[in-house]
Amino acid sequence: MSQVMDAILTRRSIRSYKPDMVPDELLDQIVEAGTYAATGMGAQSPIIAAVTNKNIRDRLSRMNAGIMGTGTDPFYGAPVVLVVLADRNRSTYLYDGSLVIGNMMLAAHDLGLGSCWIHRAKEEFDSPEGKALLKEWGIEGDYEGIGHCIVGYADGAEQAAKPRKSSYVYHVK
Ligand SMILES: Cc1cc2nc3c(=O)[nH]c(=O)nc-3n(C[C@H](O)[C@H](O)[C@H](O)COP(=O)(O)O)c2cc1C
């Protein structure tokens, strides 16, 4: 089996992390994998805000928890939050941003790190607080939050994948 195929089949969403920070050289590779995702017409509509600052990470966690209506950390203790946003003016922006997150989750897994897509980035960055954060980070433009790719060292064993549903694939020969 190729390494790519192995990574695709064995990646799982990780929901418990050690607090240890991910080294820059690994993070750079994950983010680079994101930037090489296919995008509609090659327009590269997404951007990635790579958050490693604990205060900002905790603030995003609180915002996300508030949207969800819980008091728990939606990032499961992960020290890194890769926020993917995409330019609403491109017709494929949602698909573009989703693929960036997919690439980054696979790259993280390939490097021995855990990851998980965490939702509610749209609500987070449509809010006045989210908009203010983007401004603070020097991000200007009509960007919509697509999702967060949390990254860190898994605390515990990965779960096995659920069996694939029998009606997943229709062979049209
Ligand atoms: C669009 C999308 C949103 C998701 N949002 C969350 C989320 O907010 N919190 C979470 O724990 N997992 C989230 N996930 C992860 C899924 O729950 C996970 O991919 C699914 O249970 C399958 O598990 P696997 O990734 O290990 O195959 C999301 C996944 C996708 C694709």
The ligand as an SDF file (V2000), in Angstrom:
LIG
                    3D

 31 33  0  0  0  0  0  0  0  0999 V2000
  -17.4970   19.6060    8.2760 C   0  0  0  0  0  0  0  0  0  0  0  0
  -17.0420   18.8800    9.5000 C   0  0  0  0  0  0  0  0  0  0  0  0
  -17.2690   19.4180   10.7470 C   0  0  0  0  0  0  0  0  0  0  0  0
  -16.8240   18.7670   11.8960 C   0  0  0  0  0  0  0  0  0  0  0  0
  -16.9830   19.3680   13.1070 N   0  0  0  0  0  0  0  0  0  0  0  0
  -16.5220   18.7600   14.2180 C   0  0  0  0  0  0  0  0  0  0  0  0
  -16.6160   19.4000   15.4780 C   0  0  0  0  0  0  0  0  0  0  0  0
  -17.0440   20.5360   15.6020 O   0  0  0  0  0  0  0  0  0  0  0  0
  -16.1520   18.7230   16.5560 N   0  0  0  0  0  0  0  0  0  0  0  0
  -15.6210   17.4570   16.4710 C   0  0  0  0  0  0  0  0  0  0  0  0
  -15.2460   16.8980   17.4860 O   0  0  0  0  0  0  0  0  0  0  0  0
  -15.4970   16.8420   15.2710 N   0  0  0  0  0  0  0  0  0  0  0  0
  -15.9150   17.4660   14.1450 C   0  0  0  0  0  0  0  0  0  0  0  0
  -15.7400   16.8770   12.9320 N   0  0  0  0  0  0  0  0  0  0  0  0
  -15.0790   15.5530   12.8390 C   0  0  0  0  0  0  0  0  0  0  0  0
  -16.0920   14.4350   12.5380 C   0  0  0  0  0  0  0  0  0  0  0  0
  -16.9230   14.2370   13.6230 O   0  0  0  0  0  0  0  0  0  0  0  0
  -15.2980   13.1720   12.1510 C   0  0  0  0  0  0  0  0  0  0  0  0
  -14.6040   13.4040   10.9500 O   0  0  0  0  0  0  0  0  0  0  0  0
  -16.2140   11.9750   12.0170 C   0  0  0  0  0  0  0  0  0  0  0  0
  -16.7530   11.5820   13.2460 O   0  0  0  0  0  0  0  0  0  0  0  0
  -15.5020   10.7770   11.3870 C   0  0  0  0  0  0  0  0  0  0  0  0
  -14.3840   10.3970   12.1570 O   0  0  0  0  0  0  0  0  0  0  0  0
  -12.9310   10.3020   11.5200 P   0  0  0  0  0  0  0  0  0  0  0  0
  -12.5240   11.6920   11.1100 O   0  0  0  0  0  0  0  0  0  0  0  0
  -12.0930    9.7460   12.6100 O   0  0  0  0  0  0  0  0  0  0  0  0
  -13.0220    9.4080   10.3250 O   0  0  0  0  0  0  0  0  0  0  0  0
  -16.1660   17.5190   11.7730 C   0  0  0  0  0  0  0  0  0  0  0  0
  -15.9030   16.9860   10.5100 C   0  0  0  0  0  0  0  0  0  0  0  0
  -16.3090   17.6650    9.3850 C   0  0  0  0  0  0  0  0  0  0  0  0
  -15.9680   17.0910    8.0300 C   0  0  0  0  0  0  0  0  0  0  0  0
  1  2  1  0
  2  3  1  0
  2 30  2  0
  3  4  2  0
  4  5  1  0
  4 28  1  0
  5  6  2  0
  6  7  1  0
  6 13  1  0
  7  8  2  0
  7  9  1  0
  9 10  1  0
 10 11  2  0
 10 12  1  0
 12 13  2  0
 13 14  1  0
 14 15  1  0
 14 28  1  0
 15 16  1  0
 16 17  1  0
 16 18  1  0
 18 19  1  0
 18 20  1  0
 20 21  1  0
 20 22  1  0
 22 23  1  0
 23 24  1  0
 24 25  2  0
 24 26  1  0
 24 27  1  0
 28 29  2  0
 29 30  1  0
 30 31  1  0
M  END
$$$$
